[in-house]
Amino acid sequence: MPMALDDLLERATSLVRPGQRAILGITGSPGAGKTTLAEGLVRRLNGDGPDWVAHVPMDGFHLADVELDRLGRRDRKGAPETFDAGGYAALLRRLRDEEDGVVYAPGFERTLEQPLAGAIPVPSTARLIITEGNYLLLPDEAWVRVRSHLDEVWFCELDEAERVRRLVARHEEFGKDHDTAVARVLGTDQRNAELVAATRDRADLVVGAAVSGRAAPARVPLAHRPRDSRSVR
């Protein structure tokens, strides 16, 4: 039976334990709704109170174009080997272990399609970190290290035709013409999507489109919050 959004809020909150932060990973093929779900959970869980949930996407660990050119991987941008998986794993470990002061994570500028260092501040009040990216469940050694720092990983699933439609629209939104967007989606993006889809069975939970595509902001009920989000340590 599909889980309702309130069930997901409760499950995410239950990951937080006294004495440590929790990290929830959200994965799925490109265009499946990972960011929509992650941002919606963060908004609902934080509500009008202090921010005890933070969003740290994997996209900040794209290798810069100049490095992809050096490695000869520019035409595969977005594939697993075009990310700094080791750096991502190191950040997740630091987010779990370093609770005093602000930890800065890299972001990603979609118009330029380049990573931005120090773009996302994670405050010490954050007890739950929600991170999302395509390759959280890959069996390769570098990505297994990433998975080792995640308490759970949820897999976003979307009807394939709708996923492709959304992905084409996203590429167009950030400056690609229609033909170029379609070629990208049916080429590199599709190869990556098939790779990600093969990891579905490794997820702790599969989240369908009815939830992942509609994580609209609203104040979370108090029952879904830790008793004191600033003191659950």
C-alpha positions as CSV (number, residue, x, y, z in Angstrom):
1,M,0.0,0.0,0.0
2,P,1.5,3.4,-1.0
3,M,2.7,5.6,1.9
4,A,1.0,9.0,2.5
5,L,3.1,12.1,2.9
6,D,2.3,12.2,6.6
7,D,3.8,8.7,6.9
8,L,6.9,9.8,5.2
9,L,7.3,12.8,7.5
10,E,6.9,10.5,10.5
11,R,9.4,8.0,9.1
12,A,12.0,10.7,8.4
13,T,11.6,12.1,11.9
14,S,12.0,8.7,13.4
15,L,15.5,8.4,12.0
16,V,16.8,11.1,14.5
17,R,18.3,9.5,17.6
18,P,19.6,11.2,20.8
19,G,23.3,11.9,20.5
20,Q,23.7,11.9,16.7
21,R,22.5,13.4,13.5
22,A,20.6,11.3,11.0
23,I,21.1,11.4,7.2
24,L,18.3,10.4,4.8
25,G,19.2,9.8,1.2
26,I,16.7,10.2,-1.7
27,T,17.6,8.6,-5.0
28,G,16.0,7.9,-8.4
29,S,16.5,8.4,-12.1
30,P,17.0,11.9,-13.5
31,G,13.7,13.7,-13.5
32,A,11.9,11.3,-11.1
33,G,11.2,14.0,-8.5
34,K,14.1,13.6,-5.9
35,T,14.5,17.4,-5.4
36,T,10.8,18.0,-5.2
37,L,10.4,15.4,-2.5
38,A,13.5,16.5,-0.6
39,E,12.5,20.2,-0.6
40,G,9.0,19.4,0.3
41,L,10.0,17.3,3.3
42,V,12.4,20.0,4.5
43,R,9.7,22.7,4.3
44,R,7.1,20.6,6.1
45,L,9.4,19.3,8.8
46,N,10.9,22.7,9.6
47,G,7.5,24.5,9.4
48,D,7.6,27.9,11.2
49,G,10.1,26.8,13.9
50,P,13.9,26.8,13.9
51,D,15.5,24.8,11.1
52,W,16.3,21.4,12.4
53,V,16.3,19.7,8.9
54,A,18.8,20.7,6.1
55,H,18.9,19.8,2.4
56,V,22.3,19.0,0.9
57,P,22.1,17.8,-2.7
58,M,24.7,15.6,-4.3
59,D,24.9,18.0,-7.3
60,G,27.5,20.1,-5.7
61,F,30.0,17.3,-6.3
62,H,29.8,17.5,-10.1
63,L,33.4,17.8,-11.4
64,A,33.9,21.2,-13.0
65,D,34.0,21.3,-16.8
66,V,37.7,22.1,-16.9
67,E,38.4,18.9,-15.0
68,L,36.0,16.9,-17.2
69,D,37.9,18.2,-20.3
70,R,41.2,17.2,-18.7
71,L,39.9,13.7,-18.0
72,G,38.1,13.4,-21.4
73,R,34.7,12.9,-19.8
74,R,32.9,16.0,-20.8
75,D,30.6,14.1,-23.1
76,R,29.5,11.9,-20.2
77,K,28.7,14.7,-17.8
78,G,26.2,13.5,-15.3
79,A,27.5,9.9,-15.3
80,P,28.8,8.4,-12.0
81,E,32.4,8.9,-13.0
82,T,31.9,12.7,-13.5
83,F,31.2,13.2,-9.7
84,D,33.6,13.4,-6.8
85,A,32.1,10.5,-4.9
86,G,34.9,10.5,-2.4
87,G,34.4,14.1,-1.5
88,Y,30.7,13.6,-1.2
89,A,31.3,10.7,1.2
90,A,33.7,12.8,3.2
91,L,31.1,15.6,3.6
92,L,28.4,13.2,4.7
93,R,30.8,11.8,7.4
94,R,31.6,15.4,8.5
95,L,27.9,16.3,8.6
96,R,27.3,13.3,10.9
97,D,30.3,13.9,13.2
98,E,30.7,17.7,13.3
99,E,27.9,19.2,15.2
100,D,29.4,22.4,16.5
101,G,29.3,25.4,14.2
102,V,28.3,25.7,10.5
103,V,29.3,23.1,7.9
104,Y,29.4,24.5,4.4
105,A,28.4,22.2,1.5
106,P,28.9,22.9,-2.2
107,G,25.9,23.7,-4.4
108,F,25.3,23.6,-8.1
109,E,24.4,26.5,-10.5
110,R,22.1,25.0,-13.1
111,T,22.3,27.9,-15.6
112,L,26.1,27.6,-15.7
113,E,26.0,23.8,-15.0
114,Q,28.9,24.2,-12.6
115,P,29.5,23.4,-8.9
116,L,29.7,26.3,-6.4
117,A,31.9,25.8,-3.3
118,G,30.5,26.8,0.1
119,A,27.0,27.6,-1.2
120,I,24.9,25.6,1.4
121,P,25.3,26.4,5.1
122,V,24.3,23.5,7.4
123,P,23.7,25.0,10.9
124,S,24.5,23.2,14.1
125,T,20.7,23.1,14.9
126,A,20.2,20.6,12.0
127,R,19.4,17.2,13.4
128,L,18.3,15.6,10.1
129,I,20.1,16.0,6.8
130,I,18.3,15.1,3.6
131,T,20.6,14.5,0.7
132,E,19.5,13.5,-2.8
133,G,21.2,12.3,-5.9
134,N,21.2,9.6,-8.6
135,Y,23.8,7.2,-7.5
136,L,23.4,6.7,-3.8
137,L,22.8,2.9,-4.2
138,L,25.4,2.0,-6.8
139,P,27.4,-1.1,-5.9
140,D,30.7,0.5,-6.9
141,E,33.2,1.0,-4.1
142,A,33.2,4.8,-4.0
143,W,29.4,4.9,-3.9
144,V,29.2,2.1,-1.3
145,R,31.2,4.5,1.0
146,V,28.5,7.1,0.4
147,R,25.8,4.7,1.3
148,S,27.6,3.8,4.5
149,H,26.8,7.3,5.9
150,L,23.1,7.2,5.2
151,D,20.6,5.9,7.7
152,E,18.0,5.1,5.0
153,V,17.7,5.6,1.2
154,W,14.3,6.2,-0.5
155,F,13.9,5.6,-4.2
156,C,11.7,8.0,-6.2
157,E,9.7,6.3,-8.9
158,L,7.8,8.0,-11.7
159,D,6.0,6.9,-14.9
160,E,8.7,6.7,-17.5
161,A,6.9,8.9,-20.1
162,E,6.3,11.6,-17.5
163,R,9.8,11.4,-16.2
164,V,11.2,11.9,-19.7
165,R,8.8,14.8,-20.4
166,R,9.8,16.6,-17.1
167,L,13.5,16.1,-17.9
168,V,13.2,17.6,-21.4
169,A,11.3,20.6,-19.9
170,R,14.0,21.0,-17.3
171,H,16.8,21.1,-19.9
172,E,14.8,23.7,-21.9
173,E,14.2,25.8,-18.8
174,F,17.9,26.1,-18.3
175,G,18.7,27.2,-21.9
176,K,18.8,24.2,-24.2
177,D,16.7,24.2,-27.4
178,H,14.1,21.4,-27.8
179,D,16.1,19.1,-30.1
180,T,19.3,19.4,-27.9
181,A,17.2,18.7,-24.8
182,V,15.6,15.6,-26.3
183,A,19.0,14.3,-27.5
184,R,20.5,14.7,-24.1
185,V,17.5,13.0,-22.4
186,L,17.5,10.1,-24.7
187,G,21.2,9.8,-24.8
188,T,23.4,10.3,-21.7
189,D,20.5,10.9,-19.3
190,Q,18.8,7.7,-20.4
191,R,21.9,5.6,-19.9
192,N,22.3,7.1,-16.4
193,A,18.5,6.5,-15.7
194,E,18.9,2.8,-16.6
195,L,21.9,2.5,-14.3
196,V,19.9,4.1,-11.5
197,A,16.8,2.0,-12.1
198,A,18.8,-1.1,-11.6
199,T,19.5,-0.1,-8.0
200,R,15.8,0.2,-7.0
201,D,15.7,-3.1,-5.1
202,R,18.5,-1.9,-2.7
203,A,16.3,1.0,-1.4
204,D,14.8,1.0,2.0
205,L,11.6,2.5,0.6
206,V,10.1,3.2,-2.8
207,V,8.2,6.4,-3.0
208,G,5.6,6.8,-5.9
209,A,4.8,9.8,-7.9
210,A,1.6,10.5,-6.0
211,V,3.8,11.6,-3.0
212,S,7.1,12.6,-4.5
213,G,5.6,14.9,-7.0
214,R,3.3,16.7,-4.6
215,A,5.4,17.6,-1.5
216,A,3.9,21.0,-1.2
217,P,4.8,23.3,1.7
218,A,2.7,23.2,4.9
219,R,3.4,23.3,8.5
220,V,4.2,19.9,9.9
221,P,2.1,18.6,12.8
222,L,3.9,18.7,16.1
223,A,3.6,15.0,16.4
224,H,6.1,14.6,13.6
225,R,8.8,16.7,15.3
226,P,11.4,15.5,17.8
227,R,10.4,16.6,21.3
228,D,13.1,19.4,21.1
229,S,14.6,19.7,17.7
230,R,17.5,21.8,19.0
231,S,18.4,19.4,21.8
232,V,18.1,16.0,20.1
233,R,21.9,15.3,20.2
